[in-house]
Amino acid sequence: MDTAHTAWCAGNHRCGMGEHRSEDIVVSLPHRGRAVVWRTRTENGREYAEVRLWVALAPGEKPARRQLLAMLSGLRVLLGRVALAARPAPHPYR
């Protein structure tokens, strides 16, 4: 395993157990929700983005379930977009 810190690595207590982690990247909508993203390199060299998401749910079972369904649908779209972004860009003259 490469133990050297990367340029994006926070390099403090966030690293350990064979992993390197970036500083928090936070997106917040007050009273609505918050997302925190970290870039992580595992001990085998594979890199990931980790996401923690908090969403304020509406009172009542039905509205909360609708929100959860909307969130899951949006996450499916997001995962697809992120996967497509890894593909090489098309040649501009083809």
A tleap script that builds the chain and sets N, CA, C and O, in Angstrom:
source leaprc.protein.ff14SB
mol = sequence {
  NMET ASP THR ALA HIE THR ALA TRP CYS ALA
  GLY ASN HIE ARG CYS GLY MET GLY GLU HIE
  ARG SER GLU ASP ILE VAL VAL SER LEU PRO
  HIE ARG GLY ARG ALA VAL VAL TRP ARG THR
  ARG THR GLU ASN GLY ARG GLU TYR ALA GLU
  VAL ARG LEU TRP VAL ALA LEU ALA PRO GLY
  GLU LYS PRO ALA ARG ARG GLN LEU LEU ALA
  MET LEU SER GLY LEU ARG VAL LEU LEU GLY
  ARG VAL ALA LEU ALA ALA ARG PRO ALA PRO
  HIE PRO TYR CARG
}
set mol.1.N position { 0.835 -1.190 0.000 }
set mol.1.CA position { 0.000 0.000 0.000 }
set mol.1.C position { 0.869 1.238 0.000 }
set mol.1.O position { 1.895 1.290 0.677 }
set mol.2.N position { 0.451 2.237 -0.764 }
set mol.2.CA position { 1.151 3.516 -0.786 }
set mol.2.C position { 0.676 4.332 0.406 }
set mol.2.O position { -0.502 4.681 0.485 }
set mol.3.N position { 1.571 4.639 1.330 }
set mol.3.CA position { 1.169 5.368 2.530 }
set mol.3.C position { 1.355 6.873 2.388 }
set mol.3.O position { 1.009 7.622 3.301 }
set mol.4.N position { 1.898 7.330 1.255 }
set mol.4.CA position { 2.103 8.769 1.067 }
set mol.4.C position { 0.755 9.467 0.931 }
set mol.4.O position { -0.168 8.950 0.302 }
set mol.5.N position { 0.661 10.644 1.527 }
set mol.5.CA position { -0.567 11.426 1.410 }
set mol.5.C position { -0.675 12.001 -0.003 }
set mol.5.O position { 0.330 12.357 -0.618 }
set mol.6.N position { -1.882 12.084 -0.496 }
set mol.6.CA position { -2.130 12.674 -1.807 }
set mol.6.C position { -2.231 14.191 -1.664 }
set mol.6.O position { -2.256 14.712 -0.549 }
set mol.7.N position { -2.289 14.898 -2.795 }
set mol.7.CA position { -2.420 16.357 -2.760 }
set mol.7.C position { -3.747 16.774 -2.124 }
set mol.7.O position { -3.828 17.844 -1.521 }
set mol.8.N position { -4.777 15.955 -2.248 }
set mol.8.CA position { -6.099 16.305 -1.728 }
set mol.8.C position { -6.357 15.753 -0.328 }
set mol.8.O position { -7.386 16.055 0.278 }
set mol.9.N position { -5.449 14.963 0.177 }
set mol.9.CA position { -5.634 14.308 1.472 }
set mol.9.C position { -5.603 15.320 2.621 }
set mol.9.O position { -4.750 16.208 2.645 }
set mol.10.N position { -6.516 15.188 3.554 }
set mol.10.CA position { -6.546 16.083 4.717 }
set mol.10.C position { -5.326 15.846 5.607 }
set mol.10.O position { -4.860 16.767 6.279 }
set mol.11.N position { -4.813 14.631 5.614 }
set mol.11.CA position { -3.560 14.317 6.277 }
set mol.11.C position { -3.550 14.378 7.790 }
set mol.11.O position { -2.471 14.365 8.382 }
set mol.12.N position { -4.670 14.442 8.426 }
set mol.12.CA position { -4.695 14.482 9.891 }
set mol.12.C position { -5.402 13.236 10.403 }
set mol.12.O position { -5.193 12.140 9.881 }
set mol.13.N position { -6.227 13.399 11.411 }
set mol.13.CA position { -6.932 12.244 11.978 }
set mol.13.C position { -7.899 11.587 10.998 }
set mol.13.O position { -8.394 10.493 11.266 }
set mol.14.N position { -8.174 12.230 9.877 }
set mol.14.CA position { -9.077 11.652 8.886 }
set mol.14.C position { -8.454 10.443 8.190 }
set mol.14.O position { -9.161 9.572 7.683 }
set mol.15.N position { -7.138 10.402 8.172 }
set mol.15.CA position { -6.430 9.282 7.548 }
set mol.15.C position { -6.109 8.244 8.609 }
set mol.15.O position { -5.813 8.568 9.759 }
set mol.16.N position { -6.173 7.046 8.209 }
set mol.16.CA position { -5.851 5.959 9.119 }
set mol.16.C position { -6.491 4.685 8.638 }
set mol.16.O position { -7.298 4.699 7.709 }
set mol.17.N position { -6.143 3.601 9.253 }
set mol.17.CA position { -6.696 2.300 8.889 }
set mol.17.C position { -6.477 2.026 7.401 }
set mol.17.O position { -7.292 1.356 6.766 }
set mol.18.N position { -5.373 2.545 6.843 }
set mol.18.CA position { -5.051 2.280 5.451 }
set mol.18.C position { -5.753 3.169 4.449 }
set mol.18.O position { -5.620 2.942 3.246 }
set mol.19.N position { -6.488 4.162 4.884 }
set mol.19.CA position { -7.211 5.036 3.968 }
set mol.19.C position { -6.675 6.458 4.036 }
set mol.19.O position { -6.064 6.868 5.023 }
set mol.20.N position { -6.922 7.197 2.959 }
set mol.20.CA position { -6.678 8.638 2.924 }
set mol.20.C position { -8.015 9.300 2.628 }
set mol.20.O position { -8.777 8.829 1.784 }
set mol.21.N position { -8.297 10.400 3.330 }
set mol.21.CA position { -9.572 11.108 3.165 }
set mol.21.C position { -9.332 12.593 2.979 }
set mol.21.O position { -8.415 13.171 3.563 }
set mol.22.N position { -10.170 13.198 2.155 }
set mol.22.CA position { -10.093 14.637 1.921 }
set mol.22.C position { -10.791 15.401 3.037 }
set mol.22.O position { -11.429 14.812 3.909 }
set mol.23.N position { -10.660 16.699 2.994 }
set mol.23.CA position { -11.465 17.564 3.852 }
set mol.23.C position { -12.930 17.407 3.451 }
set mol.23.O position { -13.224 16.941 2.350 }
set mol.24.N position { -13.840 17.789 4.327 }
set mol.24.CA position { -15.276 17.750 4.023 }
set mol.24.C position { -15.607 18.750 2.926 }
set mol.24.O position { -15.088 19.866 2.911 }
set mol.25.N position { -16.466 18.343 2.019 }
set mol.25.CA position { -17.079 19.247 1.053 }
set mol.25.C position { -18.554 19.255 1.422 }
set mol.25.O position { -19.218 18.221 1.355 }
set mol.26.N position { -19.071 20.417 1.812 }
set mol.26.CA position { -20.423 20.498 2.378 }
set mol.26.C position { -21.337 21.321 1.476 }
set mol.26.O position { -20.979 22.408 1.023 }
set mol.27.N position { -22.515 20.779 1.230 }
set mol.27.CA position { -23.586 21.502 0.558 }
set mol.27.C position { -24.742 21.524 1.544 }
set mol.27.O position { -25.189 20.477 2.012 }
set mol.28.N position { -25.227 22.725 1.859 }
set mol.28.CA position { -26.262 22.837 2.883 }
set mol.28.C position { -27.391 23.734 2.413 }
set mol.28.O position { -27.157 24.814 1.872 }
set mol.29.N position { -28.607 23.281 2.621 }
set mol.29.CA position { -29.805 24.089 2.423 }
set mol.29.C position { -30.466 24.195 3.788 }
set mol.29.O position { -31.120 23.252 4.233 }
set mol.30.N position { -30.303 25.331 4.458 }
set mol.30.CA position { -30.816 25.458 5.825 }
set mol.30.C position { -32.275 25.012 5.956 }
set mol.30.O position { -33.129 25.372 5.146 }
set mol.31.N position { -32.529 24.242 6.970 }
set mol.31.CA position { -33.849 23.712 7.317 }
set mol.31.C position { -34.380 22.694 6.315 }
set mol.31.O position { -35.507 22.220 6.460 }
set mol.32.N position { -33.586 22.352 5.301 }
set mol.32.CA position { -34.023 21.387 4.286 }
set mol.32.C position { -33.155 20.141 4.274 }
set mol.32.O position { -33.662 19.019 4.251 }
set mol.33.N position { -31.835 20.347 4.290 }
set mol.33.CA position { -30.949 19.198 4.229 }
set mol.33.C position { -29.504 19.605 4.095 }
set mol.33.O position { -29.164 20.783 3.982 }
set mol.34.N position { -28.669 18.591 4.112 }
set mol.34.CA position { -27.227 18.821 4.059 }
set mol.34.C position { -26.567 17.570 3.489 }
set mol.34.O position { -26.975 16.447 3.783 }
set mol.35.N position { -25.548 17.783 2.675 }
set mol.35.CA position { -24.757 16.677 2.144 }
set mol.35.C position { -23.290 16.959 2.436 }
set mol.35.O position { -22.825 18.093 2.312 }
set mol.36.N position { -22.570 15.918 2.825 }
set mol.36.CA position { -21.131 16.019 3.046 }
set mol.36.C position { -20.487 14.967 2.160 }
set mol.36.O position { -20.896 13.807 2.161 }
set mol.37.N position { -19.467 15.383 1.397 }
set mol.37.CA position { -18.773 14.498 0.478 }
set mol.37.C position { -17.301 14.448 0.856 }
set mol.37.O position { -16.699 15.469 1.189 }
set mol.38.N position { -16.725 13.236 0.801 }
set mol.38.CA position { -15.295 13.045 1.013 }
set mol.38.C position { -14.751 12.243 -0.153 }
set mol.38.O position { -15.415 11.353 -0.684 }
set mol.39.N position { -13.542 12.575 -0.536 }
set mol.39.CA position { -12.808 11.720 -1.466 }
set mol.39.C position { -11.977 10.777 -0.615 }
set mol.39.O position { -11.325 11.209 0.335 }
set mol.40.N position { -11.995 9.493 -0.948 }
set mol.40.CA position { -11.320 8.475 -0.151 }
set mol.40.C position { -10.496 7.567 -1.046 }
set mol.40.O position { -10.951 7.153 -2.112 }
set mol.41.N position { -9.279 7.258 -0.610 }
set mol.41.CA position { -8.459 6.240 -1.272 }
set mol.41.C position { -8.272 5.106 -0.284 }
set mol.41.O position { -7.780 5.308 0.826 }
set mol.42.N position { -8.669 3.912 -0.695 }
set mol.42.CA position { -8.551 2.755 0.182 }
set mol.42.C position { -7.122 2.215 0.149 }
set mol.42.O position { -6.292 2.654 -0.646 }
set mol.43.N position { -6.861 1.262 1.022 }
set mol.43.CA position { -5.509 0.724 1.124 }
set mol.43.C position { -5.064 -0.001 -0.137 }
set mol.43.O position { -3.863 -0.166 -0.349 }
set mol.44.N position { -5.996 -0.437 -0.980 }
set mol.44.CA position { -5.603 -1.089 -2.232 }
set mol.44.C position { -5.461 -0.095 -3.391 }
set mol.44.O position { -5.221 -0.498 -4.529 }
set mol.45.N position { -5.612 1.216 -3.099 }
set mol.45.CA position { -5.422 2.248 -4.115 }
set mol.45.C position { -6.677 2.677 -4.848 }
set mol.45.O position { -6.621 3.606 -5.654 }
set mol.46.N position { -7.799 2.038 -4.599 }
set mol.46.CA position { -9.071 2.400 -5.253 }
set mol.46.C position { -9.608 3.677 -4.621 }
set mol.46.O position { -9.582 3.834 -3.400 }
set mol.47.N position { -10.096 4.591 -5.460 }
set mol.47.CA position { -10.647 5.847 -4.954 }
set mol.47.C position { -12.165 5.856 -5.069 }
set mol.47.O position { -12.744 5.328 -6.019 }
set mol.48.N position { -12.783 6.469 -4.076 }
set mol.48.CA position { -14.239 6.574 -4.003 }
set mol.48.C position { -14.632 7.968 -3.559 }
set mol.48.O position { -13.832 8.700 -2.976 }
set mol.49.N position { -15.859 8.322 -3.839 }
set mol.49.CA position { -16.490 9.479 -3.223 }
set mol.49.C position { -17.479 8.922 -2.213 }
set mol.49.O position { -18.310 8.078 -2.549 }
set mol.50.N position { -17.391 9.388 -0.990 }
set mol.50.CA position { -18.349 8.987 0.035 }
set mol.50.C position { -19.288 10.161 0.268 }
set mol.50.O position { -18.863 11.316 0.283 }
set mol.51.N position { -20.563 9.855 0.450 }
set mol.51.CA position { -21.575 10.889 0.639 }
set mol.51.C position { -22.401 10.557 1.869 }
set mol.51.O position { -22.863 9.428 2.036 }
set mol.52.N position { -22.580 11.546 2.726 }
set mol.52.CA position { -23.515 11.424 3.844 }
set mol.52.C position { -24.582 12.490 3.597 }
set mol.52.O position { -24.267 13.653 3.342 }
set mol.53.N position { -25.827 12.084 3.674 }
set mol.53.CA position { -26.931 12.961 3.315 }
set mol.53.C position { -27.953 13.005 4.434 }
set mol.53.O position { -28.400 11.965 4.917 }
set mol.54.N position { -28.319 14.202 4.841 }
set mol.54.CA position { -29.399 14.416 5.806 }
set mol.54.C position { -30.496 15.178 5.098 }
set mol.54.O position { -30.233 16.195 4.457 }
set mol.55.N position { -31.712 14.704 5.204 }
set mol.55.CA position { -32.852 15.374 4.584 }
set mol.55.C position { -33.937 15.521 5.639 }
set mol.55.O position { -34.311 14.554 6.302 }
set mol.56.N position { -34.439 16.744 5.786 }
set mol.56.CA position { -35.547 16.981 6.721 }
set mol.56.C position { -36.818 16.413 6.104 }
set mol.56.O position { -37.260 16.859 5.046 }
set mol.57.N position { -37.392 15.439 6.765 }
set mol.57.CA position { -38.613 14.819 6.261 }
set mol.57.C position { -39.846 15.562 6.774 }
set mol.57.O position { -39.873 16.075 7.893 }
set mol.58.N position { -40.845 15.599 5.928 }
set mol.58.CA position { -42.111 16.244 6.289 }
set mol.58.C position { -42.801 15.435 7.380 }
set mol.58.O position { -42.615 14.222 7.471 }
set mol.59.N position { -43.600 16.108 8.209 }
set mol.59.CA position { -44.382 15.351 9.183 }
set mol.59.C position { -45.447 14.525 8.457 }
set mol.59.O position { -46.000 14.957 7.445 }
set mol.60.N position { -45.711 13.392 8.962 }
set mol.60.CA position { -46.714 12.522 8.334 }
set mol.60.C position { -46.055 11.453 7.490 }
set mol.60.O position { -45.068 11.699 6.796 }
set mol.61.N position { -46.615 10.277 7.563 }
set mol.61.CA position { -46.030 9.127 6.879 }
set mol.61.C position { -46.056 9.255 5.362 }
set mol.61.O position { -45.047 8.987 4.710 }
set mol.62.N position { -47.184 9.658 4.786 }
set mol.62.CA position { -47.284 9.726 3.324 }
set mol.62.C position { -46.333 10.763 2.719 }
set mol.62.O position { -45.624 10.444 1.764 }
set mol.63.N position { -46.293 12.005 3.248 }
set mol.63.CA position { -45.347 12.968 2.668 }
set mol.63.C position { -43.887 12.535 2.837 }
set mol.63.O position { -43.071 12.750 1.941 }
set mol.64.N position { -43.556 11.931 3.977 }
set mol.64.CA position { -42.183 11.469 4.200 }
set mol.64.C position { -41.819 10.362 3.215 }
set mol.64.O position { -40.700 10.331 2.702 }
set mol.65.N position { -42.747 9.466 2.952 }
set mol.65.CA position { -42.493 8.386 1.988 }
set mol.65.C position { -42.321 8.950 0.579 }
set mol.65.O position { -41.475 8.473 -0.178 }
set mol.66.N position { -43.108 9.954 0.222 }
set mol.66.CA position { -42.943 10.589 -1.091 }
set mol.66.C position { -41.562 11.219 -1.197 }
set mol.66.O position { -40.910 11.116 -2.236 }
set mol.67.N position { -41.113 11.867 -0.133 }
set mol.67.CA position { -39.776 12.461 -0.135 }
set mol.67.C position { -38.702 11.391 -0.296 }
set mol.67.O position { -37.759 11.566 -1.068 }
set mol.68.N position { -38.841 10.291 0.429 }
set mol.68.CA position { -37.853 9.213 0.323 }
set mol.68.C position { -37.820 8.625 -1.085 }
set mol.68.O position { -36.746 8.328 -1.608 }
set mol.69.N position { -38.973 8.460 -1.691 }
set mol.69.CA position { -39.036 7.954 -3.055 }
set mol.69.C position { -38.360 8.932 -4.018 }
set mol.69.O position { -37.599 8.519 -4.893 }
set mol.70.N position { -38.637 10.219 -3.854 }
set mol.70.CA position { -37.999 11.228 -4.700 }
set mol.70.C position { -36.487 11.217 -4.521 }
set mol.70.O position { -35.742 11.344 -5.492 }
set mol.71.N position { -36.032 11.065 -3.277 }
set mol.71.CA position { -34.604 11.028 -3.000 }
set mol.71.C position { -33.959 9.814 -3.666 }
set mol.71.O position { -32.917 9.944 -4.308 }
set mol.72.N position { -34.563 8.640 -3.520 }
set mol.72.CA position { -34.003 7.434 -4.120 }
set mol.72.C position { -33.981 7.523 -5.649 }
set mol.72.O position { -33.025 7.077 -6.284 }
set mol.73.N position { -35.021 8.091 -6.230 }
set mol.73.CA position { -35.049 8.266 -7.682 }
set mol.73.C position { -33.937 9.214 -8.124 }
set mol.73.O position { -33.262 8.965 -9.122 }
set mol.74.N position { -33.754 10.289 -7.382 }
set mol.74.CA position { -32.702 11.249 -7.699 }
set mol.74.C position { -31.314 10.645 -7.535 }
set mol.74.O position { -30.413 10.940 -8.321 }
set mol.75.N position { -31.134 9.806 -6.526 }
set mol.75.CA position { -29.842 9.159 -6.323 }
set mol.75.C position { -29.525 8.199 -7.467 }
set mol.75.O position { -28.371 8.079 -7.878 }
set mol.76.N position { -30.532 7.526 -7.974 }
set mol.76.CA position { -30.325 6.628 -9.118 }
set mol.76.C position { -29.850 7.427 -10.330 }
set mol.76.O position { -28.924 7.006 -11.024 }
set mol.77.N position { -30.472 8.568 -10.590 }
set mol.77.CA position { -30.067 9.436 -11.701 }
set mol.77.C position { -28.640 9.945 -11.468 }
set mol.77.O position { -27.820 9.935 -12.386 }
set mol.78.N position { -28.350 10.385 -10.252 }
set mol.78.CA position { -27.026 10.892 -9.919 }
set mol.78.C position { -25.951 9.830 -10.143 }
set mol.78.O position { -24.920 10.122 -10.749 }
set mol.79.N position { -26.170 8.616 -9.671 }
set mol.79.CA position { -25.193 7.541 -9.860 }
set mol.79.C position { -24.941 7.279 -11.340 }
set mol.79.O position { -23.801 7.049 -11.742 }
set mol.80.N position { -25.985 7.313 -12.147 }
set mol.80.CA position { -25.823 7.119 -13.587 }
set mol.80.C position { -25.007 8.229 -14.218 }
set mol.80.O position { -24.137 7.965 -15.049 }
set mol.81.N position { -25.276 9.468 -13.833 }
set mol.81.CA position { -24.522 10.602 -14.372 }
set mol.81.C position { -23.052 10.538 -13.978 }
set mol.81.O position { -22.170 10.813 -14.792 }
set mol.82.N position { -22.797 10.177 -12.737 }
set mol.82.CA position { -21.414 10.075 -12.274 }
set mol.82.C position { -20.686 8.967 -13.033 }
set mol.82.O position { -19.529 9.139 -13.415 }
set mol.83.N position { -21.343 7.847 -13.254 }
set mol.83.CA position { -20.725 6.754 -14.006 }
set mol.83.C position { -20.414 7.193 -15.431 }
set mol.83.O position { -19.342 6.882 -15.949 }
set mol.84.N position { -21.329 7.908 -16.070 }
set mol.84.CA position { -21.100 8.385 -17.437 }
set mol.84.C position { -19.978 9.414 -17.507 }
set mol.84.O position { -19.268 9.484 -18.510 }
set mol.85.N position { -19.812 10.202 -16.467 }
set mol.85.CA position { -18.771 11.231 -16.461 }
set mol.85.C position { -17.374 10.623 -16.489 }
set mol.85.O position { -16.422 11.315 -16.850 }
set mol.86.N position { -17.221 9.368 -16.124 }
set mol.86.CA position { -15.917 8.715 -16.126 }
set mol.86.C position { -15.484 8.291 -17.529 }
set mol.86.O position { -14.309 8.002 -17.752 }
set mol.87.N position { -16.408 8.251 -18.458 }
set mol.87.CA position { -16.070 7.851 -19.826 }
set mol.87.C position { -15.211 8.928 -20.477 }
set mol.87.O position { -15.304 10.101 -20.115 }
set mol.88.N position { -14.380 8.539 -21.428 }
set mol.88.CA position { -13.593 9.547 -22.145 }
set mol.88.C position { -14.515 10.506 -22.898 }
set mol.88.O position { -15.570 10.116 -23.398 }
set mol.89.N position { -14.096 11.750 -22.965 }
set mol.89.CA position { -14.879 12.744 -23.691 }
set mol.89.C position { -14.844 12.419 -25.180 }
set mol.89.O position { -13.819 11.955 -25.680 }
set mol.90.N position { -15.956 12.654 -25.910 }
set mol.90.CA position { -15.936 12.383 -27.335 }
set mol.90.C position { -14.986 13.341 -28.036 }
set mol.90.O position { -14.786 14.476 -27.601 }
set mol.91.N position { -14.404 12.859 -29.133 }
set mol.91.CA position { -13.510 13.703 -29.932 }
set mol.91.C position { -14.328 14.825 -30.551 }
set mol.91.O position { -15.394 14.554 -31.104 }
set mol.92.N position { -13.870 16.091 -30.481 }
set mol.92.CA position { -14.707 17.205 -30.969 }
set mol.92.C position { -14.924 17.203 -32.473 }
set mol.92.O position { -15.840 17.877 -32.945 }
set mol.93.N position { -14.121 16.473 -33.253 }
set mol.93.CA position { -14.255 16.515 -34.721 }
set mol.93.C position { -14.812 15.229 -35.292 }
set mol.93.O position { -14.670 14.977 -36.489 }
set mol.94.N position { -15.432 14.421 -34.479 }
set mol.94.CA position { -16.034 13.178 -34.985 }
set mol.94.C position { -17.518 13.282 -35.004 }
set mol.94.O position { -18.199 12.335 -35.399 }
savepdb mol mol.pdb
quit
